[in-house]
Amino acid sequence: MTLEPCRLEPRSLMPRTLDGQITIEKTPSYFVTREAPGRIHGMSPDTKLIVVVRNPVTRAISDYAQTLSKTPGLPSFRALAFRHGRGPVDTAWSAVRIGLYAQHLDNWLRFFPLPRFLFVSGERLVSDPAGELGRVQDFLGLRRVVTDKHFYFNATKGFPCLKKAQGGSRPRCLGKSKGRPHPRVPEAVVRRLRDFYRPFNRRFYQMTGQDFGWD
Ligand SMILES: Nc1ncnc2c1ncn2[C@@H]1O[C@H](COP(=O)(O)OS(=O)(=O)O)[C@@H](OP(=O)(O)O)[C@H]1O
């Protein structure tokens, strides 16, 4: 999944949370920002943390597709993923580095215990959105209000969409930048990356106690 520039919002900039309300801040780059866990812990050590993860190989290709859409003439995925296009995997490239979930989680576990996290499968968010959102609602201590009946599969988009937008009566899919086609990446490149990530994925499964089924 793609990341936005890191914005560490001081509490004063966040909306006031009234009784019975939950304030949610969504900044994907927090997960991979060294200072984020300490700062968030300093602001509120009881914060609940939701991390959406998908197969790091697909994530890297998705990230590349997003950059490519804004940067015509970008070098090929292979040229960026491997040093000199064919050497070792280039972990300095953010699209690769972000997928090292176990390493990023290590940094967070120095400040927050595991039960404070919910790990959401990006794959199941597509195949079973109501199921994953059920877990999110439970984790947040909410009644399960969002269920299967709120979603339908939109064949044109190729993704689940909401039957009705909040406060509206029309169906609502996510925007064009979510679920765009991925460029074709040679099978050998995908295989090398899959092999590269395998030990990191296994460690991530052990740390979280969840097998995401990427290998
Ligand atoms: N319902 C639905 N509709 C469309 N897209 C969906 C949906 N559920 C999950 N996804 C996946 O979300 C991916 C884009 O999310 P990102 O994490 O990149 O978004 S963000 O920029 O970080 O906000 C996007 O990745 P790409 O397919 O690579 O575009 C989707 O696979």
The ligand as an ORCA input file, in Angstrom:
! r2SCAN-3c Opt
* xyz 0 1
  N     -12.799     -1.805     -1.904
  C     -11.646     -1.444     -2.464
  N     -11.620     -0.663     -3.574
  C     -10.444     -0.310     -4.130
  N      -9.236     -0.648     -3.635
  C      -9.221     -1.432     -2.543
  C     -10.412     -1.851     -1.908
  N     -10.071     -2.603     -0.833
  C      -8.755     -2.647     -0.799
  N      -8.227     -1.954     -1.835
  C      -6.811     -1.826     -2.079
  O      -6.373     -0.567     -1.572
  C      -5.193     -0.234     -2.282
  C      -4.939      1.250     -2.230
  O      -4.787      1.608     -0.922
  P      -3.522      2.365     -0.426
  O      -3.123      1.773      0.865
  O      -2.510      2.461     -1.514
  O      -4.116      3.744     -0.117
  S      -3.367      4.916      0.596
  O      -2.768      5.706     -0.488
  O      -2.382      4.398      1.477
  O      -4.424      5.614      1.278
  C      -5.431     -0.696     -3.687
  O      -4.204     -1.102     -4.205
  P      -3.973     -1.209     -5.799
  O      -4.868     -2.326     -6.241
  O      -2.544     -1.543     -5.918
  O      -4.333      0.116     -6.367
  C      -6.444     -1.842     -3.552
  O      -5.936     -3.092     -3.881
*
